[in-house]
Amino acid sequence: EADDSEAMRARMVKEYKAELMHPYYAAERGLVDDVIDPAETRAVLIASLAMLKTKHADLPSRKHGNPPQ
């Protein structure tokens, strides 16, 4: 019985790795924006940071002040 459970566990681990252990799993579900080639990481990171460098986020005005008491 121990051999059967070990064989079943090995089969299930193999299926899990084949179906879920790849970068496209998260992309298919919309959890990441893009899957990039590892060789392109530096260029993509530099481009992303350059784009964010000029971003200006406008904060909404406060509804109530914070007067001293």
Phi, psi and omega in degrees: 000325179296324179295321179295318181291324177293320179294318179294319178297316179298320179294317181293322177296319179297316179296318179300313180296320181292323185269326191242347186262059175214157185292341184281344178299313179291324180292323179297330182264004177076021181277339176230156181282322187203150173252120183246158176289136180305330179291340181264003186303312183298314182295318180293319179295316179297316179296320180294317179292325177295322179293320181284343183299323183262003181288136177234118180264121177276124178275143178292150179290153181282144177282325183229144176282180178233074184287150177289153182250000000 
